[in-house]
Amino acid sequence: MREELLQFKRQDVWKLVDLPPGQSAIGTRWVFRNKHNERGIVVKNKARLVAQGYTQEEGIDYDEFFAPVARLEAIKIYLAYAVSKNFLVYQMDVKSAFLYGKIGEEVYVKQPPGFVDPSHPNQVFKLDKALYGLHQAPRASYETLSEYLLSNNFRRGAIDQTLFIKDEGGEILLVQIYVHHLWINKEEAV
């Protein structure tokens, strides 16, 4: 949990503030997962702080939340093309990818359970970047990454908006964005 909060600090995810009048704060909770090796032995315990997005209200806490989704057909074509051209294919997982997504709305979350600042127990965090569980998190992370790719001479695929192509000096680089969202529903939050 401390590692997760340290990552938030490094990424400037939030600021501790007084809750403005007329605003509400979204709850947070910890989600725990175990990582297993190939023999099924637990090798790492993971903790992720998530916003209880089910408490958000459309038009108040968020407007739009969809993000383009990679179509299975596009991924198959991408891989078939790569094999036919004998390309090297790499798969990469961006740790805490949602923490890079900048959100436009004013969103406030309660301090994490077990980590309430004793000198400011009534303050909340104003989010500058997305958290897992927020409705706008997938869209924010997709837009941040796509803006970065486009500003670095990639072009967006004509058929699939999650495919980015860079052709430079006879070398081709293809990037397929897959955004995964961790949803927490009311039953899991109890």
C-alpha positions in Angstrom: 0.0 0.0 0.0 2.9 2.3 0.8 4.4 1.6 -2.6 1.1 2.5 -4.3 0.9 5.8 -2.4 4.5 6.6 -3.2 3.7 6.1 -6.9 0.8 8.6 -6.5 3.2 11.1 -5.0 5.8 10.6 -7.8 3.1 11.1 -10.4 1.5 14.1 -8.8 -1.9 12.4 -8.8 -3.5 14.5 -6.2 -3.4 17.4 -3.7 -4.8 17.5 -0.2 -7.4 20.3 0.1 -10.5 21.3 1.9 -13.6 20.1 0.2 -15.3 23.1 -1.6 -18.9 23.8 -0.6 -21.4 22.0 -2.8 -18.9 19.3 -3.8 -18.9 15.7 -2.7 -16.0 13.3 -2.2 -15.9 9.9 -3.7 -14.8 7.0 -1.4 -11.7 5.0 -1.9 -10.9 1.4 -1.0 -8.0 -1.0 -1.3 -8.1 -4.0 -3.6 -5.7 -6.8 -2.9 -4.4 -9.3 -5.4 -1.7 -12.0 -5.3 0.7 -12.6 -8.2 1.6 -16.2 -8.7 4.5 -17.8 -10.6 4.1 -20.6 -13.1 3.8 -23.2 -10.2 1.0 -21.3 -8.5 3.2 -20.0 -5.7 2.4 -16.5 -4.5 5.4 -14.3 -5.4 4.0 -10.9 -4.7 1.2 -9.3 -2.9 -0.3 -6.3 -4.7 -2.4 -3.5 -3.3 -4.3 -1.0 -5.5 -6.2 2.0 -4.3 -9.4 2.5 -6.3 -12.1 5.1 -6.4 -15.5 3.8 -5.7 -16.7 5.0 -9.1 -20.2 3.6 -8.6 -20.9 6.6 -6.4 -20.3 9.0 -9.3 -23.2 10.7 -10.9 -23.3 11.3 -14.7 -23.3 15.1 -15.4 -22.0 15.9 -11.9 -18.8 13.8 -11.4 -18.2 13.0 -15.0 -19.6 13.6 -18.5 -18.1 11.1 -20.9 -16.2 8.0 -19.9 -15.8 5.8 -23.0 -12.4 5.1 -24.5 -11.7 3.5 -27.9 -11.4 -0.2 -27.6 -9.0 -2.3 -29.6 -11.0 -4.6 -31.9 -10.0 -8.3 -31.8 -10.0 -8.3 -35.6 -7.5 -5.4 -35.7 -5.2 -7.2 -33.2 -5.3 -10.4 -35.4 -4.5 -8.4 -38.5 -1.7 -6.6 -36.7 -0.1 -9.9 -35.6 -0.6 -11.6 -39.0 1.1 -8.6 -40.7 3.9 -8.7 -38.2 4.5 -12.4 -38.7 4.4 -12.1 -42.5 7.0 -9.3 -42.4 9.1 -11.1 -39.8 8.8 -8.2 -37.4 9.8 -8.4 -33.8 6.7 -8.1 -31.5 7.0 -6.8 -28.0 4.2 -6.7 -25.4 4.5 -4.1 -22.7 2.4 -3.4 -19.6 2.6 0.1 -18.2 2.5 -0.1 -14.4 -0.1 2.3 -13.0 -1.0 3.4 -16.5 -4.1 5.3 -15.3 -2.0 7.6 -13.1 -0.7 9.2 -16.4 -4.2 10.1 -17.5 -5.0 13.8 -16.8 -8.7 14.4 -16.0 -10.5 17.6 -16.9 -13.3 17.6 -14.3 -12.9 18.6 -10.6 -12.9 15.2 -8.8 -12.4 14.8 -5.0 -11.7 11.5 -3.2 -11.6 10.7 0.4 -8.3 9.9 2.0 -7.4 6.2 1.7 -8.5 3.9 4.6 -5.6 3.4 7.0 -3.7 6.4 5.6 -5.6 9.5 6.8 -3.4 12.4 7.5 -3.7 13.0 11.3 -3.0 16.7 11.0 -5.7 17.1 8.3 -8.3 14.3 8.9 -11.2 16.3 7.3 -9.4 17.2 4.1 -9.9 15.3 0.8 -7.7 14.8 -2.3 -8.4 16.8 -5.4 -7.4 14.6 -8.3 -5.3 15.9 -11.2 -4.9 12.5 -12.7 -7.1 9.4 -13.0 -7.5 6.6 -10.5 -8.7 3.1 -11.1 -12.4 2.9 -10.6 -13.2 6.4 -11.9 -15.6 6.4 -14.9 -13.3 8.8 -16.8 -10.0 6.9 -16.1 -9.9 4.8 -19.4 -10.6 7.8 -21.6 -8.1 10.0 -19.7 -5.3 7.5 -20.0 -6.0 6.8 -23.7 -6.1 10.5 -24.5 -2.8 11.2 -22.7 -1.0 8.3 -24.4 -2.4 9.1 -27.9 -1.5 12.8 -27.5 2.1 11.7 -26.7 2.3 9.3 -29.7 0.9 11.9 -32.1 3.3 14.5 -30.9 6.2 12.1 -31.6 5.4 11.6 -35.3 3.0 8.6 -35.0 -0.2 8.7 -37.0 -3.4 7.2 -36.0 -4.7 4.1 -37.8 -7.5 4.8 -40.3 -9.6 1.8 -39.3 -8.7 1.3 -35.7 -8.3 4.4 -33.5 -6.1 2.3 -31.0 -3.4 1.6 -33.6 -0.6 4.1 -34.1 2.0 3.9 -36.8 5.4 5.5 -37.3 7.3 5.0 -40.5 10.8 6.5 -40.3 13.7 5.7 -42.6 12.2 2.4 -43.8 11.6 1.2 -40.2 7.9 0.8 -39.1 6.8 0.9 -35.5 3.2 -0.1 -34.7 1.7 0.6 -31.3 -1.6 -0.9 -30.3 -3.2 0.7 -27.2 -5.3 -1.6 -25.0 -6.9 0.1 -22.0 -8.1 -2.1 -19.2 -10.3 -0.7 -16.5 -10.8 -2.1 -13.0 -14.4 -1.8 -12.1 -15.5 -2.1 -8.5 -19.2 -2.5 -7.9 -21.2 -1.9 -4.7 -21.2 -5.6 -3.7 -17.4 -5.8 -3.9 -17.0 -2.6 -1.9 -18.7 -3.9 1.2 
